[in-house]
Amino acid sequence: MKRLDSLTGVRIFAALLVFGFHSVEFSTGDELAVFGAGMVGVSLFYVLSGFVMAWTARSDDTPGHFYRRRFARIYPSYLVAWLIALAILLTQGGFGWADLVPLTMLQAWVPVEVVYFAGSAVFWSLSCEAFFYLVFPYLHRLIHRLRTRSLAFIGAGAATASIGVAFLALPLPENEFTRWFIIIFPPLRLLEFIVGVVLGLLFSRGLRSPIPLSGAVALATAGIYVSSIAPYSLSRFAVTLIPFIILVTSLATSDLLDKPSVFRWKPIVALGNWSYAFYLLHAMVMAVVFAVLTKIGIYSEATPSLIVGGELLAALAASICVAWLLHTFVEIPMAERLRPKERGPRMDKDPVLVEAAPQA
């Protein structure tokens, strides 16, 4: 199974979109307004996740082995991030019973903001991802032998349903429940994952994108901008879903045809490998950095935008550093320690881990 390093490299850009979204909270001007659409980075993660799961699947795998590998890959770093969040909450006096719920990874199922955003605001997306992992072995078994036309129909149906729900929600006011339903409700977000799964299966059958990577990047960039000015219900995934499908397929095609891609550049791939840890920690790092800056008097609502930009870059650098630490000393060693022993040589290692994982 050929490595698709560009799909690893693009993950850091998805994570940076979410970083930008959380940066808006600290901005004192309108310069970061485009990052109001930064939550679309989560949608890109979901499509990528489905693609990678399908691309790397093997016919003799079992649900038990799959779940153990996913647990080893995801949960140790998640647990450490939750403990850090807990420590921050305790020092601020903001800890509540709901902050224990993320340990179960079930918080996304509760339509109450204090629960679905418990611990850290990014944890909800891992609750959705856990649901996707639960579903995947049975979804894959159900559809992987379907004819190509049937697979394409399922993928198109999932994308249409996802975008259609967002349009149907246009008249709804933004409140605690609609935020949960539009952004967080796991069965709705499963549709983006299904799109990725279908794409991964179609690529394993020889599908390739005719759209050049430069055009796909331009289209995705335009989609992100349109999302920043779109109505609320369309701004989280509906506008960018099709551009992201095109981007993912163009990235995979570029790698399969050995075409040049900046997303395959080794430093970008390394950052992509750290992107999960970065995603888990960046909001907490940003909050701590700006709390310190506020306490020492060099950040306030009156701070000039140029200075705030420099402070955000410092928070970004700090986030990358702690992400490297979490990836190097928790994510990789714990994944290797906890994942089940393979029954034979594997060529389908997760592209996110392939750089650091021992070769089979």
NUKOL-183219 format. One record per residue (C-alpha): x, y, z. Coordinates in pm, whole numbers, plus 50000, padded with zeros to 5 digits. Layout:
% NUKOL-183219
XYZ
...
% end
This chain:
% NUKOL-183219
500005000050000
501615032349887
502205059150146
500185090850092
502375115850274
500465145850137
497435134450336
499615136050646
501075169950554
497705186350491
496625177750846
498725205850991
496885230850771
493575217350899
494865221451256
496065256951181
492575265851061
491235255851402
494075275051570
493025305451368
489415300751479
490455302051844
492785331451773
489805353151682
488855353852051
492085372652132
492175395151826
491575432151885
490805440151519
489185424651214
492375411151059
491585375251159
487925376051056
488515350250784
489385325251056
485805327351174
485495297950934
488365279251098
486065252151230
485965238050876
489365223450961
487495197151166
485495187750856
488735182550663
489985160050944
486815139150921
487055134150544
490765125750576
490065101250857
487505082250652
489805081350350
492775068350550
490705042150733
489395028250402
492725031150219
494625012150487
491944986250571
492754949550524
490294921650460
491524898950743
491284925651013
488884921351304
486894947951491
488804939351810
492214945151652
490994976851484
489604990951808
492794983051998
494925000451735
492675031051737
492655032152118
496445029752124
496715057151865
494205081852011
493475077352379
496845081152562
497475116052422
493825124752475
494075114052839
497185135152896
495505165052732
492465160052957
494685159153267
496325191753157
492875207153104
491815194953446
494865210853609
494155244053435
490505243253540
491395235353901
493865264353920
491205287653779
488445274454003
486345265453702
486145227553742
482695211453737
481265176253723
480765179053347
484545181053301
484725144153392
482525133953098
485295137252833
487045107352992
484255085952843
484455102952502
480655105452508
480315143052555
479255149752195
476025130452255
474735154752518
473005186252380
474155207952670
477035232152613
478625227152953
478945190152862
479795190152493
482455216852542
483665202152873
487365201252955
488615218352642
486585231552352
488305207852107
487555175352289
484055171952141
485505163651799
487345133451943
484025121452084
482695121751726
485835104551600
485415076851857
481915070951719
483315068951366
485845042851479
483075022951644
481095022651319
483925017851070
484554979851082
480874972851017
480475001050763
483514988650573
482284952750580
478914964150451
480044985050156
483544975050047
482314947949808
479674969749644
480004978849280
481805011049203
478605027849089
476855018749415
479795031649618
479755064549429
476005067249491
476515062349867
479275088649877
477205113549679
474205106549900
476185112250219
477595145150088
474175156749969
472565147650302
475265166050497
474955197950293
471165194750277
470795193550656
472875225350684
470595242950436
467465230450614
468875245150938
469195280150786
466015293550953
467045280951296
468435306251545
471915300651683
471595287252037
472885259552260
470825232352090
471385242851729
475135245951792
475065210051916
472975197051628
474785215151344
478365212651469
478605183551711
475835157351670
477905125951585
475465109651335
475405141751130
479195144951129
479425107851041
478285117550690
481605135150622
483485104550746
481405082150516
482325104550222
485985099050308
485515061450341
483885059549998
486695080049845
489325057450000
487595026549862
487215042049517
490905051349513
491835015849606
489995006049287
491955030049071
490045062849088
492245093449029
491385130349028
491675149648700
491915182748889
495495195648939
496585200949296
497055238449247
493435241649133
492195220549425
494115242149676
492705273849518
489175259849535
489585249449900
490965283849987
487995300449818
485645277350007
487225287050339
486765323950259
483125319050156
482535299850480
483775330050677
480935351350538
478275324250501
475255320450733
475985301951055
474515268050960
476545267150637
479815279350783
481035248050962
481195222450681
478545227350412
480405252950198
483755235250211
482715198650188
482915196349808
486155216849786
487695194550055
486635163249867
488405176949560
491455186549769
491795152149931
491415133849600
493925156949431
496435151949712
496075114149694
496375114849315
499495136349335
501175111149565
500075080549369
501425095549046
504605108049222
503895143849128
505595171549327
503615183849627
504575208749898
502415188050132
504975159650097
507885181850202
509485165250503
509045194450747
505355196550651
504915159050694
506625161451035
504195188951139
501375167451006
502575139451230
502395163251526
499015177351423
496925155251653
498915165951957
498845202051834
495085200551792
494585186652143
496745212652317
496685245152118
493575260552277
494925254652627
498375267952536
496805298852383
494655304852692
497655301352925
499885323752712
497315351652701
496495347953070
500175353553146
500405382652900
497345398453060
498755394253410
502045411153322
500205439053142
501225434552779
497875422552650
494445438652679
491515447552456
493375479652372
496575462652259
497385471651895
496605444451643
500215442151527
501405433851878
498585408751926
499685392351602
503165387751747
501695373652066
499615349051865
502745337951679
504395331852015
501375311052121
501625291951793
505325284651849
504605273252205
501785250852079
504085234451825
506725228252092
504345211752337
502785192052050
506205177851966
506665167852330
503275150752350
503785133252016
507325121752096
506965111052458
503335099452474
501685094052136
504355073251963
505655051852254
502175044652390
500835035852045
503655010852001
503204996752350
499424992952341
498704982951983
498084945451934
500724923051785
500144918751415
499424884551273
501624890750969
503464918150781
501384949950748
501684976450483
498704996750600
500125016450889
498375048750964
500125075550751
500175097851058
502405073051239
504405058450953
507345082250993
507945072451354
506605037051368
508955007651314
508564992050974
506914957950968
% end
